[in-house]
């Protein structure tokens, strides 16, 4: 079969046309444009092409726009596209606006977009405004005036405050403030029995302090779920204080004992010193006697009398020692 030049040209034109149409339909979302047109949303082909050029996925803008149009919301495609380019979630914003409209909650697109860009789940916030959320705190311990520890667990019912979602504190702040209120309320009670008898006193006192100021929530109620008695902190503190006083007294007694031992050793040293002086003085007696004999102040008879007296004294001491050492005679 011979193919002439005209046929080849026609085949090339058909192939080129198919390629052009494929690129066109790939770059221009005709199906999305038809869906928008069928839903009554007027979006031009050039707008969709402009989205492609701005690296915006057209389905992420057109589908939420169709949803908003069907819900009766007054939003424009430029608002949705600008929010998408800012990094927001367009579909979640539209869902939040629809939920707010159904619940008769006043919420503008700008406020909703700001909440979404702030990193909060705006749809969850709207749902929490309609259906309040319950936050349960862990056991919070406080000590009454009588020294008994009381543990309480609270359930906090909160509702999202859409006006304060941007810049408002979160759940952790609510739990911390409620915990502080519980601790101060228990601490101001004279006895732990009063807290156990009337746990509503805690919730009433805490709720009256306006703990939701500056937060993204509005506290509806604070209910005490459980109350338990803990340790006797006052008794433990007294025991620790007594132990500390005991240690201090022992340290002072040890200090006095050490000083007494040192004084005793000092006196022993002084006794030894005095004995040494006595020995030194006794050693000088023979020298003094010899000097007296030489000088004529002490005669030989005097010396002999001195020796006799000394011998007699030694004999008496020996007899006394033997008598004291002899055992007592048996009694008849």
Backbone torsions as a table, in degrees:
resi	resn	phi	psi	omega
1	UNK	NA	127.6	-177.0
2	UNK	-100.2	124.8	179.2
3	UNK	-103.4	121.1	-179.3
4	UNK	-82.5	177.2	-176.7
5	UNK	-67.1	-33.6	-179.3
6	UNK	-65.7	-42.4	179.5
7	UNK	-63.8	-42.0	178.2
8	UNK	-62.1	-40.5	178.9
9	UNK	-63.7	-41.4	178.4
10	UNK	-64.3	-40.5	178.8
11	UNK	-63.5	-42.2	179.4
12	UNK	-64.0	-39.3	179.6
13	UNK	-65.4	-41.7	179.9
14	UNK	-63.5	-44.1	179.8
15	UNK	-63.1	-43.6	178.8
16	UNK	-62.6	-39.8	179.0
17	UNK	-65.2	-40.1	179.0
18	UNK	-63.5	-41.7	179.2
19	UNK	-64.2	-43.3	-179.6
20	UNK	-63.8	-43.2	179.7
21	UNK	-65.8	-38.5	178.5
22	UNK	-62.6	-45.2	178.3
23	UNK	-64.6	-38.4	-178.3
24	UNK	-64.9	-49.1	-178.4
25	UNK	-69.8	-24.8	175.9
26	UNK	-74.2	-40.9	-177.5
27	UNK	-80.0	-34.1	-179.0
28	UNK	-108.0	116.0	-179.0
29	UNK	-76.6	83.1	-178.0
30	UNK	-63.8	-40.5	-178.6
31	UNK	-62.5	-37.6	178.8
32	UNK	-69.3	-37.7	178.1
33	UNK	-64.6	-40.0	178.9
34	UNK	-67.1	-38.7	178.6
35	UNK	-63.7	-42.6	178.4
36	UNK	-65.0	-40.2	179.8
37	UNK	-65.5	-39.2	178.9
38	UNK	-68.4	-28.9	179.4
39	UNK	-85.3	-1.4	178.9
40	UNK	86.9	12.9	178.5
41	UNK	-101.3	121.1	-177.9
42	UNK	-88.8	109.6	176.3
43	UNK	-129.3	122.8	-177.3
44	UNK	-79.2	158.1	177.9
45	UNK	-62.2	-37.4	-178.1
46	UNK	-67.4	-31.4	176.2
47	UNK	-65.5	-41.9	178.4
48	UNK	-65.9	-38.9	177.1
49	UNK	-64.8	-40.3	177.6
50	UNK	-61.3	-36.7	176.0
51	UNK	-61.9	-42.5	178.0
52	UNK	-60.9	-41.9	179.8
53	UNK	-66.8	-31.8	179.0
54	UNK	-87.3	8.6	179.7
55	UNK	59.2	41.9	175.5
56	UNK	-109.4	130.7	177.9
57	UNK	-74.9	114.5	-174.5
58	UNK	-59.7	-35.3	-178.1
59	UNK	-65.1	-29.8	179.2
60	UNK	-71.1	-14.5	179.9
61	UNK	-106.7	-44.4	-172.8
62	UNK	-71.7	-44.8	-179.0
63	UNK	-60.8	-47.3	173.8
64	UNK	-61.8	-32.2	178.0
65	UNK	-65.6	-40.1	176.8
66	UNK	-64.0	-42.6	179.3
67	UNK	-62.0	-43.5	179.8
68	UNK	-65.9	-38.8	179.6
69	UNK	-64.6	-41.9	179.1
70	UNK	-67.3	-29.9	179.0
71	UNK	-83.8	-6.4	178.6
72	UNK	84.1	20.5	178.4
73	UNK	-84.2	145.1	-179.6
74	UNK	-99.3	82.8	176.8
75	UNK	-126.8	153.2	-179.4
76	UNK	-110.6	162.7	-179.4
77	UNK	-68.7	-29.5	178.0
78	UNK	-67.2	-38.1	177.5
79	UNK	-63.2	-44.2	-179.3
80	UNK	-66.2	-41.0	-178.0
81	UNK	-68.8	-39.3	178.7
82	UNK	-65.5	-38.1	177.8
83	UNK	-67.2	-37.5	177.8
84	UNK	-64.7	-43.4	179.9
85	UNK	-66.9	-26.4	177.6
86	UNK	-78.8	-4.0	178.1
87	UNK	97.8	14.0	-178.8
88	UNK	-88.6	169.5	178.4
89	UNK	-101.0	102.6	-173.9
90	UNK	-67.2	-43.5	-176.7
91	UNK	-63.0	-39.9	179.6
92	UNK	-68.1	-35.6	178.3
93	UNK	-64.9	-43.7	179.6
94	UNK	-65.0	-41.5	178.3
95	UNK	-62.3	-38.8	178.5
96	UNK	-66.5	-40.4	178.5
97	UNK	-64.9	-38.7	178.4
98	UNK	-66.5	-43.1	179.4
99	UNK	-64.3	-39.8	178.3
100	UNK	-66.0	-37.8	179.1
101	UNK	-66.1	-40.0	179.9
102	UNK	-68.5	-29.3	-179.5
103	UNK	-93.3	7.8	-179.3
104	UNK	58.2	40.2	176.6
105	UNK	-104.5	127.1	-179.9
106	UNK	-75.6	116.2	-179.3
107	UNK	-148.8	116.1	-180.0
108	UNK	-85.1	163.9	179.4
109	UNK	-65.3	-39.1	-179.0
110	UNK	-63.1	-44.3	178.3
111	UNK	-64.0	-43.2	-179.8
112	UNK	-63.8	-41.8	179.0
113	UNK	-66.8	-38.0	178.5
114	UNK	-64.2	-41.1	178.2
115	UNK	-63.4	-40.8	-179.8
116	UNK	-66.9	-41.7	179.2
117	UNK	-70.6	-21.7	177.5
118	UNK	-74.6	-5.5	177.3
119	UNK	96.3	5.2	179.4
120	UNK	-97.3	151.9	177.3
121	UNK	-80.7	100.5	-174.0
122	UNK	-68.0	-33.6	178.2
123	UNK	-66.7	-41.6	176.7
124	UNK	-64.1	-36.1	178.7
125	UNK	-64.6	-41.9	178.2
126	UNK	-65.8	-42.3	178.1
127	UNK	-63.3	-35.7	178.5
128	UNK	-71.4	-27.5	175.5
129	UNK	-68.5	-33.5	179.0
130	UNK	-82.6	-45.1	-178.7
131	UNK	-118.1	99.5	-176.4
132	UNK	-57.3	153.7	-177.0
133	UNK	-106.2	146.2	178.2
134	UNK	-105.6	123.5	177.7
135	UNK	-107.8	124.7	-179.5
136	UNK	-103.4	126.8	-179.8
137	UNK	-87.2	156.3	170.8
138	UNK	-71.8	177.4	176.7
139	UNK	-65.3	125.6	-179.8
140	UNK	-111.0	123.9	-174.6
141	UNK	-98.8	137.1	173.3
142	UNK	-137.8	159.0	-177.4
143	UNK	-116.5	123.3	177.4
144	UNK	-73.1	173.5	-176.9
145	UNK	-64.7	-30.7	-179.5
146	UNK	-79.1	3.6	174.0
147	UNK	90.5	3.4	-179.5
148	UNK	-92.3	132.8	179.7
149	UNK	-81.3	135.7	178.6
150	UNK	-124.2	129.8	178.8
151	UNK	-109.3	133.0	-178.1
152	UNK	-132.7	142.8	175.1
153	UNK	-119.8	132.6	-175.1
154	UNK	-120.3	150.9	172.3
155	UNK	-114.5	120.7	-175.7
156	UNK	-106.4	120.9	176.6
157	UNK	-95.0	117.1	-176.1
158	UNK	-123.7	156.2	175.2
159	UNK	-129.1	138.2	-178.1
160	UNK	-66.6	135.7	175.5
161	UNK	-103.4	102.1	-173.4
162	UNK	-63.1	-28.5	-179.3
163	UNK	-72.6	-21.0	-176.9
164	UNK	-113.9	12.7	-179.8
165	UNK	-66.4	-34.4	177.9
166	UNK	-86.0	111.8	-180.0
167	UNK	90.0	-3.4	179.2
168	UNK	-87.1	152.0	179.5
169	UNK	-73.7	160.5	-175.2
170	UNK	-97.9	-159.8	-175.5
171	UNK	-66.4	-34.2	-179.1
172	UNK	-60.4	-37.4	178.5
173	UNK	-67.5	-40.1	177.7
174	UNK	-60.3	-47.2	-179.0
175	UNK	-63.4	-41.2	-179.5
176	UNK	-64.8	-42.8	-179.2
177	UNK	-67.5	-41.6	178.2
178	UNK	-64.6	-40.4	177.1
179	UNK	-61.1	-41.8	177.3
180	UNK	-62.7	-40.5	178.6
181	UNK	-65.8	-38.0	178.5
182	UNK	-65.4	-43.8	-179.5
183	UNK	-63.2	-43.7	-179.3
184	UNK	-68.1	-35.6	179.0
185	UNK	-67.6	-44.0	177.7
186	UNK	-65.3	-41.0	-178.8
187	UNK	-65.5	-26.4	179.1
188	UNK	-88.3	-4.0	178.6
189	UNK	-80.6	137.9	-178.3
190	UNK	-67.2	-34.4	-177.6
191	UNK	-142.1	151.0	177.8
192	UNK	-67.9	-24.9	-179.7
193	UNK	-65.5	-32.1	177.4
194	UNK	-66.0	-36.8	177.9
195	UNK	-68.1	-40.4	179.4
196	UNK	-68.2	-35.8	-179.7
197	UNK	-71.4	-35.8	-175.3
198	UNK	-134.4	76.7	179.0
199	UNK	-67.4	-19.2	177.0
200	UNK	-63.4	-21.0	177.8
201	UNK	-59.6	-36.0	179.3
202	UNK	-66.3	-50.4	-176.8
203	UNK	-64.1	-39.4	-179.9
204	UNK	-66.1	-42.5	-179.1
205	UNK	-66.9	-43.0	-178.1
206	UNK	-68.7	-40.8	-177.3
207	UNK	-67.2	-27.5	-178.3
208	UNK	-78.7	-5.0	-176.6
209	UNK	-88.9	-3.3	179.7
210	UNK	63.5	52.7	-174.3
211	UNK	-73.9	-12.5	-177.3
212	UNK	-88.6	4.5	179.6
213	UNK	-68.7	133.5	179.8
214	UNK	79.4	6.8	178.5
215	UNK	-110.1	170.5	-179.4
216	UNK	-88.1	12.0	-176.5
217	UNK	-130.4	163.4	173.1
218	UNK	-120.4	119.3	-177.6
219	UNK	-78.1	121.1	178.4
220	UNK	-90.0	-40.8	-179.8
221	UNK	-159.3	155.2	174.7
222	UNK	-128.5	115.2	-177.5
223	UNK	-115.3	132.5	177.7
224	UNK	-81.4	113.4	-176.7
225	UNK	-83.4	-34.2	-176.2
226	UNK	-156.0	142.3	177.1
227	UNK	-131.5	133.1	-178.2
228	UNK	-139.2	152.3	179.1
229	UNK	-94.6	132.1	-179.4
230	UNK	-102.1	-137.6	-175.6
231	UNK	-81.0	161.6	172.1
232	UNK	-88.1	85.8	-174.8
233	UNK	-64.6	-37.0	-179.8
234	UNK	-62.3	-43.3	179.0
235	UNK	-66.0	-40.0	178.8
236	UNK	-63.9	-38.3	177.9
237	UNK	-66.7	-38.7	178.1
238	UNK	-66.1	-39.6	177.8
239	UNK	-63.4	-44.2	178.5
240	UNK	-63.2	-39.1	178.4
241	UNK	-65.8	-41.8	178.3
242	UNK	-63.8	-40.6	177.6
243	UNK	-63.8	-39.8	177.3
244	UNK	-64.6	-42.0	177.5
245	UNK	-63.3	-39.3	178.6
246	UNK	-62.2	-44.4	178.9
247	UNK	-62.5	-39.1	178.4
248	UNK	-65.6	-42.8	179.5
249	UNK	-64.1	-39.9	178.1
250	UNK	-64.7	-38.5	179.1
251	UNK	-65.3	-41.3	179.1
252	UNK	-67.8	-39.5	177.8
253	UNK	-64.0	-40.6	177.5
254	UNK	-63.9	-36.1	177.6
255	UNK	-64.9	-43.8	178.6
256	UNK	-65.1	-38.8	178.7
257	UNK	-63.7	-41.3	178.9
258	UNK	-63.9	-38.8	178.1
259	UNK	-66.6	-38.0	178.7
260	UNK	-66.0	-41.5	177.7
261	UNK	-62.6	-41.9	178.7
262	UNK	-64.1	-39.5	178.3
263	UNK	-65.2	-41.0	179.0
264	UNK	-61.3	-45.3	178.7
265	UNK	-63.3	-35.2	178.3
266	UNK	-65.5	-40.6	178.4
267	UNK	-67.7	-37.9	176.4
268	UNK	-60.3	-41.8	178.5
269	UNK	-64.0	-38.6	178.1
270	UNK	-67.0	-38.8	177.5
271	UNK	-61.0	-45.3	178.3
272	UNK	-61.7	-36.6	178.8
273	UNK	-65.1	-43.3	179.7
274	UNK	-66.7	-39.5	176.2
275	UNK	-60.6	-39.3	178.3
276	UNK	-63.5	-38.4	177.7
277	UNK	-66.1	-39.0	178.3
278	UNK	-63.2	-45.5	178.3
279	UNK	-60.4	-40.5	179.6
280	UNK	-64.7	-39.7	178.9
281	UNK	-68.5	-40.3	177.8
282	UNK	-63.8	-32.4	178.9
283	UNK	-68.3	-24.1	179.8
284	UNK	-82.9	-12.5	-178.0
285	UNK	-64.0	-50.9	178.8
286	UNK	-59.4	-36.4	179.1
287	UNK	-65.8	-40.2	179.6
288	UNK	-67.8	-37.1	178.0
289	UNK	-66.0	-41.1	178.3
290	UNK	-62.4	-40.2	178.3
291	UNK	-66.4	-35.8	178.8
292	UNK	-69.2	-37.4	176.4
293	UNK	-63.8	-42.0	-179.1
294	UNK	-66.9	-36.3	-177.0
295	UNK	-85.6	-5.4	178.5
296	UNK	85.1	4.3	179.1
297	UNK	-81.3	-9.6	-175.6
298	UNK	-140.6	117.7	-176.0
299	UNK	-88.7	173.4	-178.8
300	UNK	-68.8	-35.0	179.4
301	UNK	-68.7	-35.9	175.1
302	UNK	-62.1	-40.5	-179.6
303	UNK	-65.2	-41.4	-179.8
304	UNK	-65.7	-40.9	175.3
305	UNK	-60.1	-40.0	178.5
306	UNK	-61.5	-43.6	-179.8
307	UNK	-66.7	-40.9	177.7
308	UNK	-61.3	-45.3	178.7
309	UNK	-60.9	-40.7	-179.5
310	UNK	-65.6	-42.1	178.8
311	UNK	-66.3	-42.6	179.4
312	UNK	-60.7	-41.1	178.7
313	UNK	-63.2	-41.1	178.9
314	UNK	-64.8	-40.0	179.5
315	UNK	-64.4	-44.9	179.1
316	UNK	-60.3	-40.3	178.9
317	UNK	-65.1	-37.6	179.4
318	UNK	-67.5	-43.8	178.7
319	UNK	-62.0	-42.7	179.6
320	UNK	-63.1	-36.6	-179.8
321	UNK	-69.3	-41.3	179.1
322	UNK	-65.4	-39.7	-179.5
323	UNK	-64.7	-41.5	-179.1
324	UNK	-69.7	-30.9	-178.0
325	UNK	-81.9	-16.1	-176.4
326	UNK	-73.1	133.4	178.7
327	UNK	-68.4	154.9	-179.1
328	UNK	-68.1	141.4	179.5
329	UNK	-70.6	144.9	179.6
330	UNK	-65.3	141.3	-179.9
331	UNK	-80.6	140.9	178.1
332	UNK	-83.2	NA	NA
